[in-house]
Structure formats: C-alpha cells, structure tokens
Amino acid sequence: MGEMVIISMTIVAIVLIAGISLNGIVDKVMSTKRQRIEARGFSPEPEMRAIAERQQMIEDRLRVLERIATDRGSLLADEIEALRIAAHAAPKREPAQ
C-alpha cells in the first residue's frame, strides 16, 4: 500500500511539473506573437469595438424577443408596432467587415 502512495505522488509531481513547464512555454510563445503583431502596427482595437457593438445590438434584440415571447398582455401589438416604427426611423448602419 505504501508503494502505491509513493508511485501516485510521483506521477502527480511529474504531471504538475510538466503542466507548469507547458504553461510557461505557451505564455512565452503567445507574448512573442503579440509583440510581432504590435510591431507590424496592427491594432485590434477598432475590430474589437465593432464586435462589441454588434454583440450589444444582438443582446438588445434578444431581450426584446424574450419580452415579446413571454408577454401575454394586449399591449404586445402596440410594442411590436413601436419597434417597427423605431426600426424605420433609425439610421441604417453598414455591417462591420
């Protein structure tokens, strides 16, 4: 029984050491890639901003759809009509590419 404990502790130690080493290697590779991208002058900020805006728009639409799906009141038709009017009045945005 004592031998099994020693063997299992040795395996755990090896796995931990290997995991920590791989984590260090991956971190080093990723930081090198980040530095190369920044050195080329590429900035992901505008792209990330566009993705965040698109995500917010999708979340807003989802909230409206959830409210419509769960609402059983007589105001449902009025709310849908208000959304249609708002959609036609809103300026058209070109999709981010």
Kinemage of the C-alpha trace (Angstrom):
@kinemage 1
@onewidth
@group {chain A} dominant
@subgroup {mainchain}
@vectorlist {calphas} color= white
{ca met a 1} P 0.000 0.000 0.000
{ca gly a 2} L 2.878 2.379 0.798
{ca glu a 3} L 4.431 1.782 -2.618
{ca met a 4} L 1.199 2.803 -4.367
{ca val a 5} L 1.161 6.103 -2.473
{ca ile a 6} L 4.746 6.835 -3.476
{ca ile a 7} L 4.062 5.956 -7.123
{ca ser a 8} L 0.900 8.066 -7.260
{ca met a 9} L 2.641 11.040 -5.600
{ca thr a 10} L 5.487 10.731 -8.122
{ca ile a 11} L 3.007 10.720 -11.020
{ca val a 12} L 1.223 13.763 -9.596
{ca ala a 13} L 4.531 15.591 -9.214
{ca ile a 14} L 5.554 14.777 -12.797
{ca val a 15} L 2.197 15.953 -14.159
{ca leu a 16} L 2.429 19.204 -12.172
{ca ile a 17} L 5.958 19.912 -13.352
{ca ala a 18} L 5.017 19.158 -16.965
{ca gly a 19} L 1.911 21.369 -16.734
{ca ile a 20} L 3.811 24.299 -15.277
{ca ser a 21} L 6.506 23.943 -17.925
{ca leu a 22} L 3.984 23.817 -20.778
{ca asn a 23} L 2.170 26.825 -19.359
{ca gly a 24} L 5.417 28.798 -19.360
{ca ile a 25} L 6.211 27.772 -22.921
{ca val a 26} L 2.734 28.666 -24.212
{ca asp a 27} L 2.841 32.012 -22.407
{ca lys a 28} L 6.222 32.828 -23.946
{ca val a 29} L 5.030 31.891 -27.466
{ca met a 30} L 1.857 33.960 -27.130
{ca ser a 31} L 3.703 37.024 -25.833
{ca thr a 32} L 6.158 36.750 -28.744
{ca lys a 33} L 3.258 36.592 -31.223
{ca arg a 34} L 1.623 39.606 -29.567
{ca gln a 35} L 4.863 41.576 -29.828
{ca arg a 36} L 5.234 40.712 -33.519
{ca ile a 37} L 1.672 41.815 -34.270
{ca glu a 38} L 2.140 45.087 -32.368
{ca ala a 39} L 5.456 45.689 -34.132
{ca arg a 40} L 3.697 45.497 -37.506
{ca gly a 41} L 1.387 48.280 -36.401
{ca phe a 42} L -1.780 46.203 -36.389
{ca ser a 43} L -4.177 47.263 -33.681
{ca pro a 44} L -7.156 45.036 -32.949
{ca glu a 45} L -8.971 47.862 -31.110
{ca pro a 46} L -11.332 49.003 -33.909
{ca glu a 47} L -12.163 45.419 -34.758
{ca met a 48} L -12.878 44.594 -31.125
{ca arg a 49} L -15.025 47.715 -30.764
{ca ala a 50} L -17.111 46.693 -33.790
{ca ile a 51} L -17.565 43.200 -32.387
{ca ala a 52} L -18.638 44.611 -29.005
{ca glu a 53} L -21.171 46.936 -30.657
{ca arg a 54} L -22.581 44.076 -32.712
{ca gln a 55} L -22.816 41.881 -29.627
{ca gln a 56} L -24.652 44.627 -27.725
{ca met a 57} L -27.111 45.060 -30.603
{ca ile a 58} L -27.785 41.300 -30.674
{ca glu a 59} L -28.295 41.235 -26.901
{ca asp a 60} L -30.769 44.128 -27.122
{ca arg a 61} L -32.732 42.336 -29.821
{ca leu a 62} L -32.717 39.141 -27.789
{ca arg a 63} L -34.128 40.972 -24.756
{ca val a 64} L -36.936 42.356 -26.900
{ca leu a 65} L -37.694 38.928 -28.366
{ca glu a 66} L -37.719 37.348 -24.901
{ca arg a 67} L -40.107 40.022 -23.671
{ca ile a 68} L -42.371 39.529 -26.700
{ca ala a 69} L -42.342 35.756 -26.283
{ca thr a 70} L -43.229 35.914 -22.581
{ca asp a 71} L -45.668 38.867 -22.675
{ca arg a 72} L -49.342 37.919 -22.786
{ca gly a 73} L -50.810 41.387 -22.464
{ca ser a 74} L -52.880 43.291 -25.013
{ca leu a 75} L -50.008 45.753 -25.424
{ca leu a 76} L -47.982 43.267 -27.430
{ca ala a 77} L -49.234 44.521 -30.802
{ca asp a 78} L -48.568 48.128 -29.758
{ca glu a 79} L -44.996 47.266 -28.722
{ca ile a 80} L -44.321 45.438 -31.988
{ca glu a 81} L -45.637 48.401 -33.968
{ca ala a 82} L -43.470 50.784 -31.919
{ca leu a 83} L -40.428 48.637 -32.662
{ca arg a 84} L -41.225 48.705 -36.383
{ca ile a 85} L -41.549 52.487 -36.333
{ca ala a 86} L -38.272 52.800 -34.409
{ca ala a 87} L -36.515 50.457 -36.841
{ca his a 88} L -37.624 52.527 -39.833
{ca ala a 89} L -36.702 55.798 -38.134
{ca ala a 90} L -33.237 54.617 -37.066
{ca pro a 91} L -30.384 55.416 -39.460
{ca lys a 92} L -29.145 52.435 -41.445
{ca arg a 93} L -25.719 51.145 -40.384
{ca glu a 94} L -23.407 49.301 -42.661
{ca pro a 95} L -22.274 45.933 -41.288
{ca ala a 96} L -18.721 45.823 -39.963
{ca gln a 97} L -16.369 43.716 -42.035
